[in-house]
């Protein structure tokens, strides 16, 4: 008996089977489950419900893969090759329910707050009694018992330890029970945020999208710790902070545009991951195209060190592209449109045929435009899923002042750009002259912030920040990091100042 299961597992683990076939088999299994449930219960499954079910299965699959890893310490890809195709067992539920109910079928539901009680009793009594209307159906119980048994067999075959296998098989049951009682988890989460919870597919979909974030990062880390560390080590967190601050800055600027009271929206929680994944995609595309430059100026990049094979690195970049769009979609159309345009702009900036970064000075307008786009995203948030045009003075400030100042990012790449023939302000004018021009641009830009906020005390702080940055740019031992830190602190100060002014206006 055990040899039979071992043969099946080894067959499933076969690396000769393309992994995309494994993924397609999983997608086919969960799609067939939805169809069979439709056939069994004769109830409609709208698009949002199908997305809800699919995301719940994806999250369940990732959580099972993580549990299987800690139970056996087998490689993640081998575990996934076994776990994902086994989701075909989901199809057993509607078939069994259809037969047991003599062709009537049972509706498959979560345990719901306010409707289902005695959850501890249900947990220890294998989901408790079933009245035909809600809870865990007979088909689900058969399916879950089979999954727990198969998990135990897998754990035992891999570890040869009975108690360890029993413990993790029990943990599989705990995991599945949590998924069936997921609305209780959702309600607790929303209570922490101070938001009322109502069961609706749109809310459930976004909750699973949120749950996917730690699960997918966990799977990625366990799959290849070296890849995970190298990508995040090269993520350039100060730039990420800049882009996130642009969203917040845009939001607080709406306070000067007639917003009387700000209502927080749960969907805004997806903006940071959308921005971060979009940035990772842009960084990785730029690294691929800047290989010759980075061999001189940025020798610690993964593409230069070859810590991640180039084909894997390219695939991962497009995975981040997809994740950015998924999390942007969870916010709404406006965020999706802005994030998509944001990534396209950076692609045109870094990659042929245009590779706009070769155009001196004005190429930085792409970065300014992307900063303006995120400012516009924040500026539009109180209006709902509608893009609101920002004031013209803001557009001028970004496309002129910010474009001039942002050229400082080319100073550290001077030698690499010069060797590769990339025309930047430093390579055209020389380091000394370009540093004076860029530093002066910061000073002028900070002085012009007065016309945005009309406060003299703020002007003095901004001028002081501009003076410090001018010094940091022109000092002999140049370093980009302290310039970014002073710049970010000045933006945080501006945000806090605007928020305090808005708060006192409400009183």
JOKAZI-V408812 format. One line per field, one symbol per residue. ss: DSSP state (H for helix, E for strand, C for the rest). A space follows every 50 residues. Layout:
# JOKAZI-V408812
ss: ???
This chain:
# JOKAZI-V408812
ss: CHHHHHHHHHHHCCCCCCHHHHHHHHHHHHHHHHHHHHHHHCCCCCHHHH HHHHHHHHHHHHHHHHHHHHHHCCCHHHHHHHHCHHHHHHHHHHHHHHHH CCCCCCCCCCCCCCCCCCHHHHHHCCCCCCCCCCCCCHHHHHHHHHHHHH HHHHHHHHHCCHHHHHHHHHHHHHHHHHHHCHHHHHHHHHHHHCCCCCCC HHHHHHHHHHHHHHHHHHHHHHHCHHHHHHHHHCCCHHHHHHHHHHHHHH HHHHHHHCCCCCCCCHHHHHHHHHHHHHHHHHHHHHHHHCHHHHHHHCCC CHHHHCCCCHHHHHHHHHHHHHHHHHHHHHHCHHHHHHHHHHHHHHHHHH CCCCCHHHCCCHHHHHHHHHHHHHHHHHHHHHHCCCCCCCCHHHHHHHHH HHHHHHHHHHCCCHHHHHHHCCCCHHHHHCHHHHHHHHHHHHHHHHHHCH HHHCCHHHHHHHHHHHHHHHHHHHCCCCCHHHHHHHHHHHHHHHHHHHHH HHHHHHC
